[in-house]
C-alpha cells in the first residue's frame, strides 16, 4: 500500500517537474521591473541563450537576469541539448535579491517569430483581444530589445487585428462607450498598428459624433508628428486627406524626401541616368547623347546637341536644357505667354581638355500653344513684336 502511494505521488508530480506545470509564466520585462514581486516564487520564463558557462546561462534579451542549474544531472543534460542562440523555456524559483532563476527544468522551444505568431493567431481566432494585445506588447518589447524588425512588424500587424476585434465586441463589453475611450482607440491605430489611414477614418467619425470635441480632434489630425492630414474644403462639405494624398492630388510626387512635380521627376531621373561622373564628363555627356528618347521628331538633333529651336515642345525643352528654375505667365502686347527661366551654367574646354571659360546668362523661353515661340530676354521680344 505504501509503495502504491509513493508511486502515485511521484507520478502525479512528474508533469510539474518535466513540463513546468504549476509555474507562473512571467515576461522578462515584468521580471526586470518588479523583481521583488516574484521573489521566492515559482515562475516560468522564455528567453534566448546568449552564453553558457558551466551551469550558468546568460540571456540575450538582458544581462541582468541569469539562469542557474544546480542539479548535476540536469546540468549535464543542458550541456548536451542547449547551445547559444537556442530559444528555451526555463522554470524554477526566482531570487529577487540576486536576479537569478534557480532552474528546476527547461524545454527547447520554437523561434520567437513562430512562437508569437502561433500564439497571436490562436488569440485572434478566439477573438480574445485582451490576450492578443498582451502578446503584441510582449513581442514588440522583445523585438526592440533584440533589434528584430520582423517581430516588431508582426506585433503591429496583430495590434491592428486586436483593435478591430475590440470594435466588434464593444457593444457587448462597453469598452468603447465614451469619447475618451474611442479617441484613445482611434489614436492606437496610429501609435500601435502604424496605420494612419484607419486612424483617420475613426477620427472623422468622431468629428461627426462629438462636434464639441472638434478642436482636440483637429489638433491630432493636423499634427505633423501625428496623422498629418489636410482638410480640403468644398462647397457642401470638407474632406480629410493624408498629406501624401493631398500632394498627389496637386500633381506632386515624393522624390528624395522632397515633393516635386511629376515633370521634374522625369528630369531628375534623366539627369541621374545620363549625367554621371566628373564635371567635364557631365558637360560632354550632355552634348553627346547617342540615344535620345523616342518621340522627339525633327527636333532630335537639337536635343542631342543640347540646343533650343523654335517649335520645340515642352518635353523636348526639358530633355535638351533640363528643368527651369522658375515658370510663370506673362502678357506682352495683349498676348499670353508661358515663360520658363533658365540659368545656363556652361563650362567650355579647349582642345587640350582644360577649362577655358564659365558663363552664367539668364535666358527666358517663351511658349505659345505649348511650343517654343522665342527664347531671349524680355526686351528683345517686345522689340520683335513691335517690328
Secondary structure, 3 states (H helix, E strand, C coil): CHHHHHHHHHHHHHHHHHHCCCCEECCHHHHHHCCCCCCCCEEEEEEEEEEEECCEEEECCCCCCEEECCCHHHHHHHHHHCCCCCEEEEEEEEECCCCEEEEEEEEECCCHHHHHHHHHHHHHHCCCHHHHHHHHHHHHHHHHHHCCHHHHHHHHHHHHHHHHHHHHHHHHHCCCCCHHHHHHHHHHHHHCCCCHHHHHHHHHHHHHHCHHHHHHHHHHHHCCCCCCEEEEECCCCEEEEEHHHHHHHCCEEEECCEEEEHHHHHHHHHHHHHCCCCHHHHHHHHHCCCCCCCCCHHHHHHHHCCCCCCCCEHHHHHHHHCCCCEEEEEEECCEEEEEEEEEEEEEEECCCCCEEEEEEEEEEEEEECCEEEEEECHHHHHHHHHC
